[in-house]
């Protein structure tokens, strides 16, 4: 009985420690242990959930796309993952439907590198020229008749 109480106490302590360290079961979107800028933004529109993650130099090894032609010093790389349970995500022309906005400036993508072209779980990397100032950045995607916006408080550095 005493052994069961000790094991239970240890399990509770481990769970409490995990919760107090910010573990939520969600991917880390803080940019690392240094408390850097948020790297992931999530939005929903028209039954579609989109997750966009700003890629930095240290993230490139874990990406399933061949981004070797796009060094992060010259290009902005945003990994995009779509999820829907209705409709066909393949109908979205990513190079025409997206823009990276900062203030009044709109950047169009230089490339859309497809990782998965599944009609309900599409994924890839959007590539934009790195022509950004300091300050908030918004990635817009036209989905049907709706405009979805992923926002970052600041453009992450390389």
Beta strands, then each sheet from edge to edge (+ up, - down):
strand 1: 40-45
strand 2: 48-54
strand 3: 75-84
strand 4: 98-102
strand 5: 105-107
strand 6: 111-117
strand 7: 122-129
strand 8: 137-143
strand 9: 146-152
sheet 1: 1+ 2- 3+ 7- 6+
sheet 2: 5+ 4- 8+ 9-
end
